[in-house]
Amino acid sequence: MAETETSVVALHAPRPQTPAERSKAYRRRKGAKKEPKPVVTPSVTSRVTKSVTALPRGASVTLAAAAVGLSGVGIIINGWFARSLGSTDLAGWLFTAIGVAADVAALALPSCAARLWHDCHRGAAAAGWGVWALTFAFAVTAGIGFASVNIADTTLARAGRDTPAITIFRAALADAKAARDRECTKVGPICRQRENTVVDRQHELDTAMRAVEGTADPQTEAAAGLVAWLSVGTLRPDGQDFARIRLLLLALLPQIGGLVLMVARSGA
């Protein structure tokens, strides 16, 4: 019978430490407690900054000058038209004061309201924009009145001017009327012929005057023709369409000085 060898591995208990080793381990633990713990500071990976895109100084100054210029024109327009509404001198000057004050307020309010909004004064900013809307509407209506009155006067003056053709046709009509009066002491064939001549001369004069009226406002007619030409006949606006657009622009542009000034100040 074969012998079986059995290997017995003895588990040895740890050797007891000597007094010197225990003292050394004690000093090591005590020193570890006295060492300051490392302070971990959070690393700043990103920094949020407010980025403001500033306009070039020249552009800001130019915009501010344009704003002042537009507002100056608007103040004069509103003052002039407001004074024309007064039935007496006192009423006219009172209307002028209202128009000037409204336009000055429309200039300053956008910048003030934007600053209040930036400073988180939401209620005051909303009130400022509301007042600006009122003054802006008032200024625009005054601008429409000023532009429409002056454009109408200029157009009528141009339509009523005499051209060489009108002068010739008016003289021919006068001659035809004189000949008719001479021949129509009694009704006859010659009198009827003179009547027909007067009608023809009157028609020629009316046609010449309508031609002058059609060229009294050449800008709108030329713009309408240009759009029709560019669109190959797809769009056919008439002169009245462009007259309304022009009136709207003439009324709006002098009143946006406050908005332009706000842009200039925010980009400075």
C-alpha positions as MATLAB code, in Angstrom:
seq = 'MAETETSVVALHAPRPQTPAERSKAYRRRKGAKKEPKPVVTPSVTSRVTKSVTALPRGASVTLAAAAVGLSGVGIIINGWFARSLGSTDLAGWLFTAIGVAADVAALALPSCAARLWHDCHRGAAAAGWGVWALTFAFAVTAGIGFASVNIADTTLARAGRDTPAITIFRAALADAKAARDRECTKVGPICRQRENTVVDRQHELDTAMRAVEGTADPQTEAAAGLVAWLSVGTLRPDGQDFARIRLLLLALLPQIGGLVLMVARSGA';
ca = [
       0.000    0.000    0.000;
       1.444    3.269   -1.135;
       2.106    5.818    1.412;
       0.358    9.106    1.048;
       2.362   12.111    1.911;
       0.380   14.844    3.489;
       1.804   18.337    3.601;
       0.633   20.277    6.557;
       1.005   23.961    6.297;
       1.114   25.471    9.684;
      -0.503   28.852   10.191;
       1.847   30.956   12.155;
       0.476   33.790   14.324;
       2.115   37.200   13.838;
       5.173   37.743   15.910;
       4.520   40.019   18.834;
       6.081   43.486   18.393;
       8.862   44.480   20.585;
       8.502   47.558   22.795;
      10.736   49.510   20.411;
       8.559   48.612   17.406;
       5.394   49.515   19.251;
       6.833   52.861   20.212;
       7.856   53.558   16.630;
       4.380   52.712   15.275;
       2.799   54.933   17.930;
       4.979   57.888   16.944;
       4.103   57.319   13.282;
       0.359   57.386   13.983;
       0.670   60.466   16.134;
       2.661   62.299   13.476;
       0.076   61.414   10.855;
      -2.653   63.004   12.960;
      -0.724   66.257   13.315;
      -0.138   66.655    9.571;
      -2.621   69.185    8.090;
      -5.100   67.772    5.709;
      -4.706   69.038    2.171;
      -7.240   71.720    1.326;
      -8.962   70.966   -1.933;
     -10.088   74.079   -3.713;
     -12.486   73.704   -6.591;
     -10.821   74.528   -9.833;
     -12.511   77.172  -11.890;
     -13.043   75.617  -15.255;
     -15.079   78.382  -16.762;
     -15.844   81.936  -15.910;
     -19.105   83.540  -16.907;
     -18.542   87.024  -18.107;
     -20.888   89.478  -19.607;
     -19.895   90.041  -23.166;
     -20.866   93.362  -24.605;
     -20.128   94.041  -28.222;
     -19.160   97.674  -28.339;
     -19.558   99.690  -31.482;
     -16.577  101.602  -32.816;
     -16.395  105.041  -31.275;
     -16.814  106.703  -34.645;
     -19.988  104.733  -35.341;
     -21.450  105.591  -31.923;
     -20.718  109.290  -32.374;
     -22.190  109.219  -35.883;
     -25.358  107.493  -34.678;
     -25.714  109.953  -31.814;
     -25.322  112.893  -34.218;
     -27.892  111.358  -36.584;
     -30.282  110.870  -33.665;
     -29.944  114.497  -32.610;
     -30.412  115.646  -36.211;
     -33.546  113.543  -36.737;
     -34.971  114.700  -33.425;
     -34.234  118.338  -34.253;
     -36.146  118.016  -37.521;
     -38.976  116.232  -35.709;
     -39.195  118.952  -33.065;
     -39.447  121.663  -35.729;
     -42.056  119.695  -37.697;
     -44.196  118.984  -34.653;
     -43.939  122.544  -33.397;
     -44.852  123.996  -36.802;
     -47.811  121.716  -37.397;
     -49.077  121.980  -33.814;
     -49.025  125.777  -34.017;
     -50.975  125.702  -37.282;
     -53.847  123.993  -35.436;
     -54.415  126.889  -33.043;
     -57.278  129.254  -33.778;
     -55.579  132.076  -31.829;
     -51.981  133.006  -31.139;
     -52.209  131.749  -27.567;
     -53.691  128.422  -28.631;
     -51.041  128.110  -31.321;
     -48.207  128.628  -28.841;
     -49.755  126.151  -26.412;
     -49.999  123.558  -29.157;
     -46.396  124.318  -30.063;
     -45.291  123.675  -26.479;
     -47.120  120.351  -26.473;
     -45.544  119.279  -29.755;
     -42.008  120.240  -28.722;
     -42.307  118.611  -25.283;
     -43.699  115.406  -26.770;
     -40.881  115.157  -29.269;
     -38.199  115.822  -26.637;
     -39.752  113.102  -24.463;
     -39.772  110.707  -27.424;
     -36.040  111.361  -27.816;
     -35.044  110.691  -24.207;
     -37.482  107.984  -23.103;
     -36.044  104.965  -25.009;
     -32.566  105.351  -23.489;
     -33.983  105.897  -19.988;
     -36.359  102.940  -20.282;
     -33.579  100.670  -21.530;
     -31.362  101.691  -18.609;
     -34.163  101.047  -16.109;
     -34.769   97.611  -17.617;
     -31.060   96.811  -17.408;
     -31.096   97.788  -13.716;
     -34.057   95.431  -13.130;
     -36.595   98.218  -12.570;
     -39.154   96.439  -14.721;
     -42.185   98.488  -13.706;
     -40.531  101.846  -14.309;
     -39.142  100.606  -17.626;
     -42.575   99.413  -18.769;
     -44.087  102.772  -17.799;
     -41.354  104.561  -19.733;
     -42.004  102.533  -22.873;
     -45.737  103.145  -22.519;
     -45.259  106.910  -22.321;
     -42.863  106.744  -25.260;
     -45.528  104.946  -27.317;
     -47.972  107.792  -26.637;
     -45.489  110.526  -27.533;
     -44.370  108.585  -30.599;
     -47.954  108.224  -31.859;
     -48.545  111.937  -31.315;
     -45.355  112.846  -33.156;
     -46.153  110.545  -36.084;
     -49.613  112.064  -36.550;
     -48.060  115.530  -36.563;
     -45.484  114.359  -39.103;
     -48.225  112.969  -41.337;
     -50.078  116.272  -41.191;
     -46.953  118.294  -41.978;
     -45.906  116.079  -44.899;
     -49.377  115.774  -46.427;
     -50.040  119.532  -46.304;
     -46.738  120.475  -47.910;
     -46.818  117.723  -50.536;
     -50.388  118.665  -51.511;
     -49.497  122.348  -51.826;
     -46.450  121.578  -53.948;
     -48.352  119.136  -56.169;
     -51.187  121.586  -56.756;
     -48.731  124.340  -57.607;
     -47.025  122.099  -60.148;
     -50.325  120.900  -61.596;
     -51.559  124.467  -62.055;
     -48.516  125.761  -63.901;
     -48.734  126.839  -67.510;
     -46.686  125.061  -70.127;
     -46.142  126.274  -73.697;
     -48.708  123.728  -74.920;
     -51.317  124.932  -72.432;
     -50.689  128.551  -73.446;
     -51.174  127.688  -77.127;
     -54.339  125.672  -76.544;
     -55.803  128.352  -74.259;
     -55.207  131.009  -76.941;
     -56.750  128.747  -79.605;
     -59.798  128.221  -77.390;
     -60.202  131.955  -76.913;
     -60.031  132.531  -80.667;
     -62.566  129.767  -81.301;
     -64.974  131.288  -78.770;
     -64.598  134.726  -80.337;
     -65.295  133.326  -83.812;
     -68.315  131.465  -82.498;
     -69.715  134.598  -80.906;
     -69.356  136.511  -84.163;
     -71.016  133.856  -86.292;
     -73.751  132.797  -83.896;
     -75.853  135.921  -83.932;
     -78.229  133.559  -85.681;
     -78.170  129.790  -85.752;
     -76.863  128.348  -89.001;
     -74.340  125.931  -90.464;
     -71.370  128.214  -89.788;
     -72.432  128.750  -86.165;
     -72.630  124.990  -85.595;
     -69.168  124.624  -87.138;
     -67.787  127.247  -84.765;
     -69.410  125.434  -81.814;
     -67.695  122.206  -82.820;
     -64.391  124.035  -83.063;
     -64.790  125.409  -79.521;
     -65.482  121.890  -78.215;
     -62.380  120.535  -79.915;
     -60.182  123.331  -78.578;
     -61.547  122.787  -75.054;
     -60.769  119.077  -75.289;
     -57.198  119.818  -76.382;
     -56.719  122.221  -73.473;
     -58.110  119.701  -70.965;
     -55.802  116.990  -72.305;
     -52.755  119.249  -71.964;
     -53.713  120.209  -68.399;
     -54.197  116.553  -67.399;
     -50.760  115.780  -68.787;
     -49.290  118.477  -66.565;
     -51.190  117.117  -63.555;
     -49.789  113.665  -64.276;
     -46.242  115.005  -64.041;
     -46.909  117.128  -60.937;
     -45.563  114.290  -58.768;
     -43.030  112.507  -60.988;
     -41.450  110.528  -58.140;
     -44.447  108.316  -57.468;
     -45.219  107.748  -61.135;
     -41.607  106.861  -61.896;
     -41.436  104.460  -58.933;
     -44.625  102.703  -60.007;
     -43.339  102.337  -63.553;
     -39.989  101.018  -62.312;
     -41.596   98.309  -60.175;
     -43.818   97.235  -63.062;
     -40.778   97.049  -65.334;
     -38.635   95.098  -62.872;
     -41.429   92.596  -62.161;
     -42.142   92.186  -65.903;
     -45.694   93.326  -65.364;
     -46.411   91.003  -62.422;
     -46.748   93.919  -60.010;
     -48.567   97.020  -61.148;
     -48.752   99.524  -58.307;
     -50.048  102.972  -59.041;
     -48.709  106.333  -57.994;
     -51.014  106.513  -54.984;
     -49.378  103.416  -53.451;
     -45.969  105.028  -53.518;
     -47.397  108.332  -52.354;
     -48.681  106.587  -49.211;
     -45.345  104.843  -48.626;
     -43.496  108.137  -49.009;
     -45.885  109.862  -46.621;
     -45.381  107.122  -44.019;
     -41.583  107.327  -44.255;
     -41.559  111.114  -44.073;
     -43.687  110.928  -40.943;
     -41.735  108.111  -39.251;
     -38.100  108.960  -39.886;
     -37.946  112.247  -37.926;
     -39.495  110.479  -34.927;
     -37.050  107.572  -34.487;
     -34.238  109.712  -33.107;
     -34.814  108.298  -29.634;
     -34.387  104.715  -30.825;
     -31.237  105.624  -32.768;
     -29.825  107.364  -29.693;
     -30.567  104.284  -27.565;
     -28.621  102.101  -30.002;
     -25.717  104.567  -30.015;
     -25.541  104.676  -26.202;
     -25.899  100.923  -25.703;
     -23.102  100.235  -28.170;
     -20.718  102.877  -26.780;
];
